[in-house]
Amino acid sequence: MFTLCLLSAKIPLPKTAIGSLPTPTLGNIFSGPNDIGIHNYSSSYGEGNGIIYTCSAGHIDLAHVRSTADWTRYAYNFIKKELLKSSVKIPFKTSVDPSIFLIEVKYPNGWEDMSNNNKKIVVHLVAIKIAKYVIFNAANWHEILTWYGHSKVPFFSEYPSSFSWEDSFSNMMGIYLAEKVIQEKESDFNYNMTIAIRTEMESFRMLSRVEAISITNTLKGLWYSGWAPGLIKMKVRNFDIGQYDGYINPVKIKNIPECSEKIYPGYMVPTLEEANEHGFLFQVEIEPKEFAAKKILKVLHKKNGLEKLKIRPEIDLPILLNDMKKDALNKGYIYYE
């Protein structure tokens, strides 16, 4: 039985930055190289967010990068604390969605006889891997929920932002950078994340805000239509969760004179296999708490009485994506995968 210790009062919660659609329309923010600002785990003070266009990785939503980075750090600290207590069942959630991630742990042989110092060394290595896996799937699950009608704000649809073409890559970028920073020096997270984000963005070669808006305007009518919240129709989606090649790949606009760089090869997706190193065995399921989950469970199981069923990320998410792809094609959308 899972004991509900979902959000730890002793581990500071991150803020969740609000993202933008990659369209230069009312209510969305476009930024340039000079607008990145600093990183701030606990508030948005000093941060620059918005959409930046890069030559080798296309549109990047800085708010998504920061949010998944911060939640990866939180998950790492939360899970590390539970592993050091030898918890065998760890319920975890973010403040983004009501769903609960249920983590079951089988510890290595001889765990009880291992010294506390050795446990801390091993747990540090393992906690970041399972944190990456959980937040990666939490981000994907959020996109799926919003496709099927979930929204945090009543009467405001988040459907246009579900798997918009920059989401998956931006989410994975944040997770990748968080792991890098935590492995190097987690104690000064804000400072090191500030450097990590700017270094990564510079490696993609950022265009100016004016250039980004001008280039994205050429997509109007083809990739999107509309001009204001509630009227935007996103005609291109990116359903890439790494199921075919193990990488999250960016979506780049073709034939841009300002950009001669090759497309970035992508970020490797987190897996349970890398988390199950050092003799651990993790299993992760999602317990849906949203009203929209009823639609999702019917897609998966085609029957009623589904309130107690759980989602198995590696098995069920690809099934749901196939259903979403069919829906997208029926609506005349184009998608990447």
MARKE-845685 format. One record per residue (C-alpha): residue number from 1; residue in one letter; chain; z, y, x. Coordinates in steps of 0.5 Angstrom, whole numbers, plus 500, padded with zeros to 3 digits. Example, Ala and Ser with C-alpha at 12.3 -4.5 7.8 and 13.67 -1.06 7.14 Angstrom:
@num->1 | residuo->A | cadena->A | pz->516 | py->491 | px->525
@num->2 | residuo->S | cadena->A | pz->514 | py->498 | px->527
# end
This chain:
@num->1 | residuo->M | cadena->A | pz->500 | py->500 | px->500
@num->2 | residuo->F | cadena->A | pz->498 | py->507 | px->503
@num->3 | residuo->T | cadena->A | pz->504 | py->512 | px->503
@num->4 | residuo->L | cadena->A | pz->501 | py->519 | px->501
@num->5 | residuo->C | cadena->A | pz->502 | py->523 | px->508
@num->6 | residuo->L | cadena->A | pz->495 | py->526 | px->507
@num->7 | residuo->L | cadena->A | pz->496 | py->533 | px->510
@num->8 | residuo->S | cadena->A | pz->501 | py->534 | px->515
@num->9 | residuo->A | cadena->A | pz->506 | py->540 | px->515
@num->10 | residuo->K | cadena->A | pz->507 | py->540 | px->522
@num->11 | residuo->I | cadena->A | pz->500 | py->540 | px->524
@num->12 | residuo->P | cadena->A | pz->497 | py->547 | px->522
@num->13 | residuo->L | cadena->A | pz->491 | py->546 | px->517
@num->14 | residuo->P | cadena->A | pz->484 | py->549 | px->520
@num->15 | residuo->K | cadena->A | pz->481 | py->554 | px->515
@num->16 | residuo->T | cadena->A | pz->474 | py->552 | px->512
@num->17 | residuo->A | cadena->A | pz->469 | py->557 | px->514
@num->18 | residuo->I | cadena->A | pz->464 | py->559 | px->508
@num->19 | residuo->G | cadena->A | pz->457 | py->557 | px->510
@num->20 | residuo->S | cadena->A | pz->450 | py->560 | px->508
@num->21 | residuo->L | cadena->A | pz->444 | py->557 | px->506
@num->22 | residuo->P | cadena->A | pz->438 | py->558 | px->511
@num->23 | residuo->T | cadena->A | pz->434 | py->563 | px->507
@num->24 | residuo->P | cadena->A | pz->434 | py->570 | px->508
@num->25 | residuo->T | cadena->A | pz->436 | py->571 | px->500
@num->26 | residuo->L | cadena->A | pz->442 | py->575 | px->497
@num->27 | residuo->G | cadena->A | pz->449 | py->573 | px->499
@num->28 | residuo->N | cadena->A | pz->446 | py->569 | px->505
@num->29 | residuo->I | cadena->A | pz->448 | py->571 | px->512
@num->30 | residuo->F | cadena->A | pz->443 | py->571 | px->518
@num->31 | residuo->S | cadena->A | pz->446 | py->572 | px->525
@num->32 | residuo->G | cadena->A | pz->443 | py->573 | px->532
@num->33 | residuo->P | cadena->A | pz->446 | py->571 | px->539
@num->34 | residuo->N | cadena->A | pz->450 | py->577 | px->539
@num->35 | residuo->D | cadena->A | pz->454 | py->576 | px->533
@num->36 | residuo->I | cadena->A | pz->457 | py->569 | px->535
@num->37 | residuo->G | cadena->A | pz->464 | py->572 | px->536
@num->38 | residuo->I | cadena->A | pz->470 | py->568 | px->538
@num->39 | residuo->H | cadena->A | pz->472 | py->561 | px->535
@num->40 | residuo->N | cadena->A | pz->479 | py->561 | px->531
@num->41 | residuo->Y | cadena->A | pz->482 | py->555 | px->528
@num->42 | residuo->S | cadena->A | pz->487 | py->558 | px->524
@num->43 | residuo->S | cadena->A | pz->483 | py->564 | px->521
@num->44 | residuo->S | cadena->A | pz->476 | py->567 | px->521
@num->45 | residuo->Y | cadena->A | pz->479 | py->573 | px->525
@num->46 | residuo->G | cadena->A | pz->474 | py->575 | px->530
@num->47 | residuo->E | cadena->A | pz->469 | py->569 | px->528
@num->48 | residuo->G | cadena->A | pz->461 | py->571 | px->527
@num->49 | residuo->N | cadena->A | pz->458 | py->566 | px->522
@num->50 | residuo->G | cadena->A | pz->452 | py->565 | px->519
@num->51 | residuo->I | cadena->A | pz->445 | py->562 | px->520
@num->52 | residuo->I | cadena->A | pz->442 | py->563 | px->527
@num->53 | residuo->Y | cadena->A | pz->435 | py->560 | px->528
@num->54 | residuo->T | cadena->A | pz->434 | py->557 | px->535
@num->55 | residuo->C | cadena->A | pz->428 | py->554 | px->538
@num->56 | residuo->S | cadena->A | pz->430 | py->547 | px->540
@num->57 | residuo->A | cadena->A | pz->434 | py->546 | px->534
@num->58 | residuo->G | cadena->A | pz->432 | py->550 | px->528
@num->59 | residuo->H | cadena->A | pz->437 | py->553 | px->524
@num->60 | residuo->I | cadena->A | pz->444 | py->552 | px->525
@num->61 | residuo->D | cadena->A | pz->450 | py->554 | px->520
@num->62 | residuo->L | cadena->A | pz->455 | py->557 | px->525
@num->63 | residuo->A | cadena->A | pz->460 | py->556 | px->519
@num->64 | residuo->H | cadena->A | pz->459 | py->549 | px->519
@num->65 | residuo->V | cadena->A | pz->459 | py->548 | px->526
@num->66 | residuo->R | cadena->A | pz->466 | py->551 | px->526
@num->67 | residuo->S | cadena->A | pz->469 | py->547 | px->520
@num->68 | residuo->T | cadena->A | pz->467 | py->540 | px->522
@num->69 | residuo->A | cadena->A | pz->470 | py->542 | px->529
@num->70 | residuo->D | cadena->A | pz->476 | py->544 | px->527
@num->71 | residuo->W | cadena->A | pz->477 | py->538 | px->522
@num->72 | residuo->T | cadena->A | pz->475 | py->534 | px->527
@num->73 | residuo->R | cadena->A | pz->481 | py->537 | px->531
@num->74 | residuo->Y | cadena->A | pz->486 | py->536 | px->525
@num->75 | residuo->A | cadena->A | pz->484 | py->529 | px->524
@num->76 | residuo->Y | cadena->A | pz->485 | py->527 | px->531
@num->77 | residuo->N | cadena->A | pz->492 | py->530 | px->532
@num->78 | residuo->F | cadena->A | pz->494 | py->527 | px->525
@num->79 | residuo->I | cadena->A | pz->491 | py->520 | px->526
@num->80 | residuo->K | cadena->A | pz->494 | py->520 | px->533
@num->81 | residuo->K | cadena->A | pz->501 | py->522 | px->531
@num->82 | residuo->E | cadena->A | pz->500 | py->516 | px->526
@num->83 | residuo->L | cadena->A | pz->498 | py->511 | px->531
@num->84 | residuo->L | cadena->A | pz->504 | py->513 | px->536
@num->85 | residuo->K | cadena->A | pz->508 | py->511 | px->530
@num->86 | residuo->S | cadena->A | pz->504 | py->504 | px->529
@num->87 | residuo->S | cadena->A | pz->502 | py->506 | px->522
@num->88 | residuo->V | cadena->A | pz->497 | py->500 | px->519
@num->89 | residuo->K | cadena->A | pz->495 | py->504 | px->513
@num->90 | residuo->I | cadena->A | pz->493 | py->512 | px->514
@num->91 | residuo->P | cadena->A | pz->491 | py->516 | px->508
@num->92 | residuo->F | cadena->A | pz->487 | py->522 | px->510
@num->93 | residuo->K | cadena->A | pz->484 | py->528 | px->507
@num->94 | residuo->T | cadena->A | pz->481 | py->535 | px->508
@num->95 | residuo->S | cadena->A | pz->482 | py->541 | px->504
@num->96 | residuo->V | cadena->A | pz->475 | py->541 | px->502
@num->97 | residuo->D | cadena->A | pz->474 | py->535 | px->497
@num->98 | residuo->P | cadena->A | pz->480 | py->531 | px->493
@num->99 | residuo->S | cadena->A | pz->477 | py->524 | px->496
@num->100 | residuo->I | cadena->A | pz->482 | py->520 | px->500
@num->101 | residuo->F | cadena->A | pz->480 | py->517 | px->506
@num->102 | residuo->L | cadena->A | pz->484 | py->510 | px->507
@num->103 | residuo->I | cadena->A | pz->484 | py->508 | px->514
@num->104 | residuo->E | cadena->A | pz->487 | py->501 | px->516
@num->105 | residuo->V | cadena->A | pz->489 | py->499 | px->523
@num->106 | residuo->K | cadena->A | pz->490 | py->493 | px->526
@num->107 | residuo->Y | cadena->A | pz->493 | py->494 | px->533
@num->108 | residuo->P | cadena->A | pz->491 | py->490 | px->540
@num->109 | residuo->N | cadena->A | pz->495 | py->484 | px->542
@num->110 | residuo->G | cadena->A | pz->501 | py->486 | px->546
@num->111 | residuo->W | cadena->A | pz->502 | py->493 | px->543
@num->112 | residuo->E | cadena->A | pz->509 | py->492 | px->541
@num->113 | residuo->D | cadena->A | pz->510 | py->491 | px->549
@num->114 | residuo->M | cadena->A | pz->506 | py->496 | px->551
@num->115 | residuo->S | cadena->A | pz->510 | py->502 | px->555
@num->116 | residuo->N | cadena->A | pz->510 | py->509 | px->551
@num->117 | residuo->N | cadena->A | pz->506 | py->512 | px->556
@num->118 | residuo->N | cadena->A | pz->500 | py->507 | px->556
@num->119 | residuo->K | cadena->A | pz->500 | py->508 | px->548
@num->120 | residuo->K | cadena->A | pz->499 | py->515 | px->549
@num->121 | residuo->I | cadena->A | pz->493 | py->514 | px->554
@num->122 | residuo->V | cadena->A | pz->490 | py->509 | px->549
@num->123 | residuo->V | cadena->A | pz->491 | py->513 | px->543
@num->124 | residuo->H | cadena->A | pz->488 | py->519 | px->545
@num->125 | residuo->L | cadena->A | pz->482 | py->516 | px->547
@num->126 | residuo->V | cadena->A | pz->482 | py->512 | px->540
@num->127 | residuo->A | cadena->A | pz->484 | py->517 | px->536
@num->128 | residuo->I | cadena->A | pz->478 | py->522 | px->538
@num->129 | residuo->K | cadena->A | pz->473 | py->516 | px->536
@num->130 | residuo->I | cadena->A | pz->476 | py->515 | px->529
@num->131 | residuo->A | cadena->A | pz->477 | py->522 | px->528
@num->132 | residuo->K | cadena->A | pz->470 | py->523 | px->529
@num->133 | residuo->Y | cadena->A | pz->468 | py->518 | px->525
@num->134 | residuo->V | cadena->A | pz->472 | py->520 | px->519
@num->135 | residuo->I | cadena->A | pz->470 | py->527 | px->519
@num->136 | residuo->F | cadena->A | pz->462 | py->525 | px->520
@num->137 | residuo->N | cadena->A | pz->463 | py->521 | px->514
@num->138 | residuo->A | cadena->A | pz->467 | py->527 | px->510
@num->139 | residuo->A | cadena->A | pz->462 | py->532 | px->511
@num->140 | residuo->N | cadena->A | pz->456 | py->527 | px->509
@num->141 | residuo->W | cadena->A | pz->461 | py->525 | px->503
@num->142 | residuo->H | cadena->A | pz->461 | py->532 | px->501
@num->143 | residuo->E | cadena->A | pz->454 | py->533 | px->501
@num->144 | residuo->I | cadena->A | pz->453 | py->527 | px->497
@num->145 | residuo->L | cadena->A | pz->458 | py->529 | px->492
@num->146 | residuo->T | cadena->A | pz->455 | py->536 | px->491
@num->147 | residuo->W | cadena->A | pz->448 | py->533 | px->490
@num->148 | residuo->Y | cadena->A | pz->451 | py->529 | px->484
@num->149 | residuo->G | cadena->A | pz->454 | py->535 | px->481
@num->150 | residuo->H | cadena->A | pz->461 | py->536 | px->484
@num->151 | residuo->S | cadena->A | pz->463 | py->543 | px->486
@num->152 | residuo->K | cadena->A | pz->470 | py->547 | px->488
@num->153 | residuo->V | cadena->A | pz->468 | py->553 | px->484
@num->154 | residuo->P | cadena->A | pz->467 | py->552 | px->476
@num->155 | residuo->F | cadena->A | pz->460 | py->553 | px->473
@num->156 | residuo->F | cadena->A | pz->457 | py->555 | px->480
@num->157 | residuo->S | cadena->A | pz->453 | py->549 | px->483
@num->158 | residuo->E | cadena->A | pz->453 | py->547 | px->490
@num->159 | residuo->Y | cadena->A | pz->447 | py->543 | px->489
@num->160 | residuo->P | cadena->A | pz->442 | py->548 | px->493
@num->161 | residuo->S | cadena->A | pz->446 | py->547 | px->499
@num->162 | residuo->S | cadena->A | pz->447 | py->539 | px->498
@num->163 | residuo->F | cadena->A | pz->443 | py->536 | px->505
@num->164 | residuo->S | cadena->A | pz->440 | py->543 | px->506
@num->165 | residuo->W | cadena->A | pz->435 | py->542 | px->512
@num->166 | residuo->E | cadena->A | pz->440 | py->545 | px->517
@num->167 | residuo->D | cadena->A | pz->447 | py->542 | px->514
@num->168 | residuo->S | cadena->A | pz->447 | py->535 | px->518
@num->169 | residuo->F | cadena->A | pz->445 | py->537 | px->525
@num->170 | residuo->S | cadena->A | pz->450 | py->543 | px->524
@num->171 | residuo->N | cadena->A | pz->456 | py->539 | px->522
@num->172 | residuo->M | cadena->A | pz->455 | py->534 | px->527
@num->173 | residuo->M | cadena->A | pz->454 | py->539 | px->533
@num->174 | residuo->G | cadena->A | pz->461 | py->541 | px->531
@num->175 | residuo->I | cadena->A | pz->464 | py->534 | px->531
@num->176 | residuo->Y | cadena->A | pz->460 | py->533 | px->538
@num->177 | residuo->L | cadena->A | pz->463 | py->540 | px->541
@num->178 | residuo->A | cadena->A | pz->470 | py->538 | px->538
@num->179 | residuo->E | cadena->A | pz->470 | py->531 | px->542
@num->180 | residuo->K | cadena->A | pz->468 | py->535 | px->548
@num->181 | residuo->V | cadena->A | pz->473 | py->540 | px->548
@num->182 | residuo->I | cadena->A | pz->479 | py->535 | px->546
@num->183 | residuo->Q | cadena->A | pz->477 | py->531 | px->552
@num->184 | residuo->E | cadena->A | pz->477 | py->536 | px->557
@num->185 | residuo->K | cadena->A | pz->483 | py->541 | px->555
@num->186 | residuo->E | cadena->A | pz->485 | py->541 | px->547
@num->187 | residuo->S | cadena->A | pz->491 | py->545 | px->549
@num->188 | residuo->D | cadena->A | pz->487 | py->552 | px->549
@num->189 | residuo->F | cadena->A | pz->482 | py->550 | px->543
@num->190 | residuo->N | cadena->A | pz->480 | py->556 | px->541
@num->191 | residuo->Y | cadena->A | pz->478 | py->559 | px->548
@num->192 | residuo->N | cadena->A | pz->474 | py->553 | px->550
@num->193 | residuo->M | cadena->A | pz->471 | py->552 | px->543
@num->194 | residuo->T | cadena->A | pz->468 | py->559 | px->544
@num->195 | residuo->I | cadena->A | pz->465 | py->557 | px->550
@num->196 | residuo->A | cadena->A | pz->463 | py->551 | px->548
@num->197 | residuo->I | cadena->A | pz->459 | py->554 | px->542
@num->198 | residuo->R | cadena->A | pz->456 | py->559 | px->546
@num->199 | residuo->T | cadena->A | pz->454 | py->555 | px->551
@num->200 | residuo->E | cadena->A | pz->451 | py->550 | px->546
@num->201 | residuo->M | cadena->A | pz->447 | py->555 | px->542
@num->202 | residuo->E | cadena->A | pz->444 | py->558 | px->549
@num->203 | residuo->S | cadena->A | pz->441 | py->552 | px->551
@num->204 | residuo->F | cadena->A | pz->438 | py->552 | px->544
@num->205 | residuo->R | cadena->A | pz->435 | py->559 | px->546
@num->206 | residuo->M | cadena->A | pz->437 | py->563 | px->540
@num->207 | residuo->L | cadena->A | pz->432 | py->568 | px->537
@num->208 | residuo->S | cadena->A | pz->435 | py->575 | px->534
@num->209 | residuo->R | cadena->A | pz->437 | py->576 | px->527
@num->210 | residuo->V | cadena->A | pz->430 | py->580 | px->526
@num->211 | residuo->E | cadena->A | pz->426 | py->574 | px->528
@num->212 | residuo->A | cadena->A | pz->430 | py->569 | px->525
@num->213 | residuo->I | cadena->A | pz->429 | py->573 | px->518
@num->214 | residuo->S | cadena->A | pz->422 | py->574 | px->519
@num->215 | residuo->I | cadena->A | pz->420 | py->567 | px->521
@num->216 | residuo->T | cadena->A | pz->424 | py->564 | px->515
@num->217 | residuo->N | cadena->A | pz->421 | py->568 | px->510
@num->218 | residuo->T | cadena->A | pz->414 | py->565 | px->512
@num->219 | residuo->L | cadena->A | pz->417 | py->559 | px->509
@num->220 | residuo->K | cadena->A | pz->418 | py->562 | px->502
@num->221 | residuo->G | cadena->A | pz->415 | py->558 | px->496
@num->222 | residuo->L | cadena->A | pz->414 | py->552 | px->501
@num->223 | residuo->W | cadena->A | pz->421 | py->550 | px->503
@num->224 | residuo->Y | cadena->A | pz->425 | py->555 | px->498
@num->225 | residuo->S | cadena->A | pz->424 | py->559 | px->492
@num->226 | residuo->G | cadena->A | pz->428 | py->564 | px->489
@num->227 | residuo->W | cadena->A | pz->432 | py->570 | px->491
@num->228 | residuo->A | cadena->A | pz->439 | py->570 | px->489
@num->229 | residuo->P | cadena->A | pz->445 | py->565 | px->488
@num->230 | residuo->G | cadena->A | pz->444 | py->561 | px->482
@num->231 | residuo->L | cadena->A | pz->436 | py->562 | px->483
@num->232 | residuo->I | cadena->A | pz->435 | py->559 | px->489
@num->233 | residuo->K | cadena->A | pz->431 | py->552 | px->489
@num->234 | residuo->M | cadena->A | pz->431 | py->548 | px->496
@num->235 | residuo->K | cadena->A | pz->425 | py->544 | px->496
@num->236 | residuo->V | cadena->A | pz->426 | py->541 | px->503
@num->237 | residuo->R | cadena->A | pz->432 | py->537 | px->504
@num->238 | residuo->N | cadena->A | pz->435 | py->533 | px->511
@num->239 | residuo->F | cadena->A | pz->438 | py->526 | px->509
@num->240 | residuo->D | cadena->A | pz->439 | py->524 | px->516
@num->241 | residuo->I | cadena->A | pz->445 | py->521 | px->517
@num->242 | residuo->G | cadena->A | pz->443 | py->517 | px->523
@num->243 | residuo->Q | cadena->A | pz->442 | py->510 | px->519
@num->244 | residuo->Y | cadena->A | pz->435 | py->509 | px->523
@num->245 | residuo->D | cadena->A | pz->436 | py->511 | px->530
@num->246 | residuo->G | cadena->A | pz->443 | py->513 | px->531
@num->247 | residuo->Y | cadena->A | pz->442 | py->520 | px->532
@num->248 | residuo->I | cadena->A | pz->442 | py->526 | px->528
@num->249 | residuo->N | cadena->A | pz->436 | py->530 | px->529
@num->250 | residuo->P | cadena->A | pz->435 | py->538 | px->528
@num->251 | residuo->V | cadena->A | pz->429 | py->540 | px->523
@num->252 | residuo->K | cadena->A | pz->425 | py->545 | px->527
@num->253 | residuo->I | cadena->A | pz->419 | py->550 | px->524
@num->254 | residuo->K | cadena->A | pz->413 | py->548 | px->527
@num->255 | residuo->N | cadena->A | pz->408 | py->553 | px->530
@num->256 | residuo->I | cadena->A | pz->412 | py->559 | px->532
@num->257 | residuo->P | cadena->A | pz->409 | py->563 | px->537
@num->258 | residuo->E | cadena->A | pz->416 | py->565 | px->540
@num->259 | residuo->C | cadena->A | pz->418 | py->558 | px->541
@num->260 | residuo->S | cadena->A | pz->415 | py->553 | px->546
@num->261 | residuo->E | cadena->A | pz->421 | py->549 | px->547
@num->262 | residuo->K | cadena->A | pz->421 | py->542 | px->545
@num->263 | residuo->I | cadena->A | pz->425 | py->539 | px->539
@num->264 | residuo->Y | cadena->A | pz->433 | py->537 | px->541
@num->265 | residuo->P | cadena->A | pz->433 | py->530 | px->541
@num->266 | residuo->G | cadena->A | pz->439 | py->530 | px->537
@num->267 | residuo->Y | cadena->A | pz->447 | py->528 | px->537
@num->268 | residuo->M | cadena->A | pz->449 | py->521 | px->537
@num->269 | residuo->V | cadena->A | pz->453 | py->519 | px->530
@num->270 | residuo->P | cadena->A | pz->460 | py->516 | px->531
@num->271 | residuo->T | cadena->A | pz->461 | py->509 | px->529
@num->272 | residuo->L | cadena->A | pz->467 | py->504 | px->528
@num->273 | residuo->E | cadena->A | pz->464 | py->500 | px->534
@num->274 | residuo->E | cadena->A | pz->466 | py->506 | px->539
@num->275 | residuo->A | cadena->A | pz->473 | py->507 | px->535
@num->276 | residuo->N | cadena->A | pz->474 | py->499 | px->535
@num->277 | residuo->E | cadena->A | pz->475 | py->500 | px->543
@num->278 | residuo->H | cadena->A | pz->481 | py->498 | px->547
@num->279 | residuo->G | cadena->A | pz->483 | py->492 | px->542
@num->280 | residuo->F | cadena->A | pz->484 | py->496 | px->536
@num->281 | residuo->L | cadena->A | pz->480 | py->494 | px->529
@num->282 | residuo->F | cadena->A | pz->479 | py->500 | px->524
@num->283 | residuo->Q | cadena->A | pz->477 | py->500 | px->517
@num->284 | residuo->V | cadena->A | pz->475 | py->506 | px->513
@num->285 | residuo->E | cadena->A | pz->474 | py->507 | px->505
@num->286 | residuo->I | cadena->A | pz->473 | py->513 | px->501
@num->287 | residuo->E | cadena->A | pz->477 | py->513 | px->495
@num->288 | residuo->P | cadena->A | pz->474 | py->518 | px->490
@num->289 | residuo->K | cadena->A | pz->478 | py->523 | px->486
@num->290 | residuo->E | cadena->A | pz->472 | py->527 | px->483
@num->291 | residuo->F | cadena->A | pz->469 | py->527 | px->476
@num->292 | residuo->A | cadena->A | pz->462 | py->527 | px->480
@num->293 | residuo->A | cadena->A | pz->464 | py->520 | px->483
@num->294 | residuo->K | cadena->A | pz->463 | py->517 | px->476
@num->295 | residuo->K | cadena->A | pz->456 | py->518 | px->477
@num->296 | residuo->I | cadena->A | pz->456 | py->515 | px->484
@num->297 | residuo->L | cadena->A | pz->460 | py->509 | px->482
@num->298 | residuo->K | cadena->A | pz->455 | py->507 | px->477
@num->299 | residuo->V | cadena->A | pz->449 | py->508 | px->482
@num->300 | residuo->L | cadena->A | pz->452 | py->503 | px->486
@num->301 | residuo->H | cadena->A | pz->455 | py->498 | px->481
@num->302 | residuo->K | cadena->A | pz->451 | py->499 | px->475
@num->303 | residuo->K | cadena->A | pz->457 | py->498 | px->471
@num->304 | residuo->N | cadena->A | pz->463 | py->501 | px->467
@num->305 | residuo->G | cadena->A | pz->470 | py->500 | px->469
@num->306 | residuo->L | cadena->A | pz->469 | py->503 | px->476
@num->307 | residuo->E | cadena->A | pz->475 | py->508 | px->477
@num->308 | residuo->K | cadena->A | pz->479 | py->504 | px->482
@num->309 | residuo->L | cadena->A | pz->473 | py->502 | px->486
@num->310 | residuo->K | cadena->A | pz->472 | py->505 | px->493
@num->311 | residuo->I | cadena->A | pz->466 | py->507 | px->498
@num->312 | residuo->R | cadena->A | pz->465 | py->503 | px->504
@num->313 | residuo->P | cadena->A | pz->461 | py->509 | px->508
@num->314 | residuo->E | cadena->A | pz->457 | py->504 | px->512
@num->315 | residuo->I | cadena->A | pz->454 | py->500 | px->506
@num->316 | residuo->D | cadena->A | pz->454 | py->505 | px->501
@num->317 | residuo->L | cadena->A | pz->452 | py->512 | px->503
@num->318 | residuo->P | cadena->A | pz->445 | py->509 | px->505
@num->319 | residuo->I | cadena->A | pz->444 | py->506 | px->498
@num->320 | residuo->L | cadena->A | pz->446 | py->513 | px->495
@num->321 | residuo->L | cadena->A | pz->441 | py->516 | px->500
@num->322 | residuo->N | cadena->A | pz->436 | py->512 | px->497
@num->323 | residuo->D | cadena->A | pz->437 | py->514 | px->490
@num->324 | residuo->M | cadena->A | pz->438 | py->521 | px->492
@num->325 | residuo->K | cadena->A | pz->431 | py->521 | px->496
@num->326 | residuo->K | cadena->A | pz->428 | py->518 | px->489
@num->327 | residuo->D | cadena->A | pz->431 | py->524 | px->485
@num->328 | residuo->A | cadena->A | pz->428 | py->529 | px->491
@num->329 | residuo->L | cadena->A | pz->421 | py->526 | px->490
@num->330 | residuo->N | cadena->A | pz->421 | py->526 | px->483
@num->331 | residuo->K | cadena->A | pz->423 | py->533 | px->483
@num->332 | residuo->G | cadena->A | pz->417 | py->535 | px->488
@num->333 | residuo->Y | cadena->A | pz->422 | py->536 | px->494
@num->334 | residuo->I | cadena->A | pz->420 | py->534 | px->501
@num->335 | residuo->Y | cadena->A | pz->425 | py->531 | px->505
@num->336 | residuo->Y | cadena->A | pz->427 | py->529 | px->513
@num->337 | residuo->E | cadena->A | pz->431 | py->523 | px->514
# end
